[in-house]
Amino acid sequence: MKEMMRILVPIDFSEGSLNALKTATCIAKIQKAAITVLHVRDNMLSFAGIPMLSSNNIEKNAASILVAIESEVEQATGLPPEILESDGIPIREILKTAVEKRISLIVMGTHGASGSRQGYLGSTAAGVIKYAPAPVLLIPEEKTVTSFSNILYLVRMIPTAVRHYPVLRQVFKEGNIELLNLRLPGDRDDPAALEALETEIKRQEPKNSPIKVSSSTTPFVLPQIMAYAGKKKTDLILISPFIDVSSKQFYTGPNLHYLINHCHVPMLIINKVHLNNFVEAAELARENN
């Protein structure tokens, strides 16, 4: 029996995290997935100058908000969400929960209650995408996303370009996917190779799949991607571990930083840690079969 997909949504009651919960709820409804909501009581509040009395009031309100969230998610998906609370450093608690609960997808806002700075990803989101054992769907703080129908899939002309596609396939079941040739210094420009990738993805799709795949053979550099996404009214960008040259396990390189700090489109990000775990699990499953 196939294990149920479980989505983790870290909540700090900011607008960004609540928007991420709405997105996760829509995905859960389509995928028949379960949701785990995690609220971390950040023990750094006192260092931020928040009096203990004020902190207690926040947590008193948190309890009632979490009860309301539980009711809303169950009503929308038909499954009661798992509500977890913990004390500690948010990044650590999110990653710990993702491992312990065998999370399939983490959905979170790009910025939380600490707010945003121009050109900078929130520190919690940055830490999570670097070490996450599952794909991370980042929702910009001003966005409320309920579906993904126009998807850009950034690929480079390297042998492992679509190795992670089965991971992405777990998250969406329909939509228009356009392969976008991300060209970095030293990459070769080979339109035939991109068309071959398109054919390979179509081969992996079941018959009568609502997913439509196409490719754009024009090579794009990073600044052009944002303009192209706006022109195409993109509502999701898929980002693989291979958009940066380094092969380091816990590396989030300059290309990824550029994209997530300048783009106002939701992004599904896979790091090398998760990809390696996924590939190992897939190979083990094949051996057992």
N, C-alpha and C positions, 0 to 999 in steps of 0.2 A: 504493500500500500504506500502510495506516495505521501511523504511527510508534508503536512500543511505549511505553507509559507507563513512566516511570522515577521511582522514589520515593527521595528522599534522607532518610537517617536519621543525624543527628549523634549520636555516641556519646562519652560521657565516663566510662562504666562505672558511673554512678550508677544506683540502682534506677529512677529516672524514665526515663532514656534507654533502659535495657534493656526496660522495659515498653513504651515507644514502638516499639522494634524488633519486639516481639511483635505489636503492632497492625499495623505496616507489613507484616510477613510475611503476616499473614492477608489484608490487602487485596491484596497482590501475588499471592497464590495465587488469589483470586477473579478479579482483573482480568487475570491472566497478565502481570503487570508485572515489570520488573527493579528490583532494589534496589541503591542505592549507599550504602555505609556509610562515614561520614567520622569519623575520629578526629583531633582537633586537639590537638597538644601545645602547651598554653597557655604562652607564654614569660613569663607573669606569675607563674609558680610561685614564683620566688625572692623576689618582692615580697610574697608571701603568707607568707613565713617557712618555706618548705619547702626543706630543704637539697638540694644537687645530688645527693648520694648517694641520698637518698630519692626524688628525682625520677627518677633512673636506674632504681631498682627498680620504680617505677610503670610506666615504659616497657617494662622487661623483661617484666613481667606482661602489659602491654597486647598485646604481640606474640602471646603464647599465647592470650589471650582472643579476639583478632581471628581467629585461625585456627579456634578453636572456633565462633565466630559464623558464619564463612564456611561451615563444614560444616553447621551447623544450618539456616541459611537455604536452602542448596541442597537439603537433604533435604526441607524443608517445601514449597518452591515448585517444585522441579525445575530451577531456574536458579541458577547460581553468582552470588553477589552481587559487585559491584565493591567492593573494599576500598581506601580511600584514607586516607593519613596526611599531615598537614601540620603546620607550625609557624606560630604566629602568634596573632592575636586571633580567638577562635571566631566571633563575629558576622561578621567580614570574610571568613573562610575559608568559612563556610557559604554566604553570599550569592554569593561568587565561584564556588564549586562549582555552585551552583544555576543560575547563568547559563551557565557553560561546558559543563555536562552536559545542558542543556535539560531541567531537572527539571520533572516534571508535578505533584509533590506533595512537600511537606516534612512529615515526621512527627517530632515531638520532644516531650520532656517539658516541663512547665511550669517545672520546676526541675531543675538539674543537680547536679554534685558539690559546688558551693559551698553547697548547702542552700537552705532557704526561710525567709522571714520572714513573719510573720502579715500577711495583707492585701497582699502584694507579689508580683508576677510576677517570675520569675527574669530577670536583666538580659539574658542571651543570648536567651531566648525573646522578650522585649520588643523587642529590636533586630531580630530576624529578622522578626517579624510586621509591623514597620513598613515594611521595605524589600523584602520577599521578592518575587521575580518569579513566584511560584507560590503556590497555596493552601497554608496552613499548618494542619496538624492538631495541636492541642495536647492532650497526654494528661496529666491530673493525676498527680502523682507516686505516689499510692497506688492507681492504677487499672491493671488489666490488662484490656484490651478486645480481644475477638476478633471481634466483629460489631456492626453497627449496625442495629437493627430498629425502634427507636422514636425518630424524629427530629423535633426542633422546628426550624422554619424561620422565623426572625424577619424580618418584613417591615414596612415602613412604607408608608402610603398616599401614595406618590409615583409619578410616571410611570415611573421606572426601577426599580421595586420588584423585578421578576423578570428584569432584564437579565442577571444573572450566573447564572441557573439552569443553563444548559448547562455552566458550569464545575463546578458542584456535581455534575452528573450524571456527570461523569468519574470521580468518587471512589466512588460507590455504585451498585449495580445493583438493589437491592431494599430493602424496608423500608416502614414506615408514616411518611409525612411529614405533619406537621400545620403549617399556616401559622398563625403566631401574630402577631396584630396588635400590633406594638410602637408604642405611642402616646407621642410626645414633645410637649412644649409647643408649641402652634401647629399640630400635625397635625390633620387633619380625621378625623372618625369616620364612615366610610362602609362599612357591612357589604356593600353591593352591590358595591363596588369590590374587596373582599377575595374575594368569591365569583367575581368576574370573573378575578382572579389564579389562583384554584384551577382554573377552567375552562381558562385559558391553559396552565398547567403540564400538565394532563391532555392537552391537545391536542398538546403536544410529545412526549408519551410514545408509544412504539410500541405496537401492539396486543398484548394479552396480557402487558403489562409487570407484573412482580411488585411494582412501586412503587404504593402506595396513597396517595392525596392527600386530605386533608380540611382544613377551616379552622375556626378558633375566632374568631367575630365579636366576642367581648368584648374591648375594648381593654385591653392590659396595660401597666403601667408597670414600670420595671426591677426593683424589689424583689419584685414578684409573680412574675417569671419563674422565679427560683430555686425558690420554693415550688411553682409549677406543674410545673416539671421533675421535682421530687422526687415529686410526686403521680402524675405520668404515667410514672414510672420511665424517664425519658428517658436514652438512652445516647449522643446526639449533638445538639449545637446548631449550626445553620448561621448564620454571621454574615456579613453583606454589608458593603460599604464605606459603605452609606447609613444605618447606624444612628446616625451622628453627623452633625450639620448641616453642619459645615465641608466645603468641597469641596477642601481642600488635598491635594495629591498624597501627601505623606508624613505625613499627620496620623493619629494614633490618639487619638481624642477621649475625653471622660470617660465616655461610655456604654460603649464597648468596654473601657476600663480597669475600670469597675465590674464588668462581666460576668466578665471573665477573672480578676479578683482575688477574686471572691466565689463563683464557681460551681465545683462539684466534678464537673462533667460534661465529657467531651471536647468540644472546639469546633473546627469547621472555619472558618478565618478567611480572608477574601479582602480584600486591601487595594486601593486605587485603582491602584497601580502595576501589579499583576497584571491587574486587570480591563481596564485600558486596553490592555495588551499583547494580551490575549485577544481583545478586540473588534476590534483592528486586524488580527490574524491571521485571524479569522473573515471579516471583510469582504474581505481579500485573497483568501482561498480562494474566496469566492463570485464575485469578479471573474474569477478564473482558470477557474472552471467555466462 
